[in-house]
Amino acid sequence: MKNGFIPNTKNERVTTALLLAAGTGTRLSPLTDMVPKCLVDINGIPILERLVRSLSLHKFKRLVVVVGHQEECIRDFLGVRAGGMEITYITNPLYKTTNNIYSLWLAREAIRESFLLIESDLVFEAPLLKNMLRPDRIAVARLQPWMSGTTVEIDNRQQVKAFRCGGIECHGTMHYKTVNIYSLSRFSWQLVRERLDLHIENNKVNNYYETVFAELVAEGHLALAPVFFDANRWYEIDTIKDLHAAEQLFPQYNPSHIPDRIRRRFQPIALLAPSPGMPVEIKPH
């Protein structure tokens, strides 16, 4: 913060997205042995294709992707432009030994504008993004039995009061699961970047980036407004069980509802990920 001035960005429209897609996705093996997690199919449509279609429908202009495991598959899949978006790639060379805090830190120079941060194992209905297109918002959902991971506490002013990282159990009507979608203003991103630098300098490369958000929120430096996602309209894919559950929620797209510019871009590359029902060879260990 300079001279105590905080810029007003509440009316700014987010048109850049940052996708973290460097991880190995070992819990989805053997599907992720030859492709990254984001190219695994949900009813014949790769997760990444669903994501790009959603961003395109909301007129995003730029997509920055942090890649690592099987990165060439993602580069071949998207090319330099997809869904009307310019694609920028950042390689995480340490993806096998670091966590997503390191991937986010690697994007510090590539993004200087407000942006949408999203993880590559999420499937959701495109209309849910509508209220995430303004800066400094966080997607959350009411806790369900299948959910695990980071939660947040929301105060009476409808602001995030605290993060609970590391799968700590929380109870009560004011606690919600993070969906792993955030929008950050330029000002908030600068604060996050500075704190990321401190973590990486201290070799805290195996943390989740939510630890940075948790610190800044606790200190009163980062204000995030919740956007509530219906639990039946999104799913996080970590395991084969998650994959099967998501297939019950998300059928194939109706081709007539897909803009021609998007359908043409993806038609030739839909075979990169395994199709439902395709036999998968499981190698003995």
Beta strands, then each sheet from edge to edge (+ up, - down):
strand 1: 16-21
strand 2: 41-42
strand 3: 45-46
strand 4: 62-67
strand 5: 81-82
strand 6: 85-91
strand 7: 115-119
strand 8: 122-124
strand 9: 137-142
strand 10: 151-154
strand 11: 160-164
strand 12: 175-184
strand 13: 225-228
strand 14: 234-236
sheet 1: 5+ 6- 4- 1- 7- 12+ 9- 13-
sheet 2: 5+ 6- 4- 1- 7- 12+ 10- 11+
sheet 3: 2+ 3-
sheet 4: 8+ 14-
end
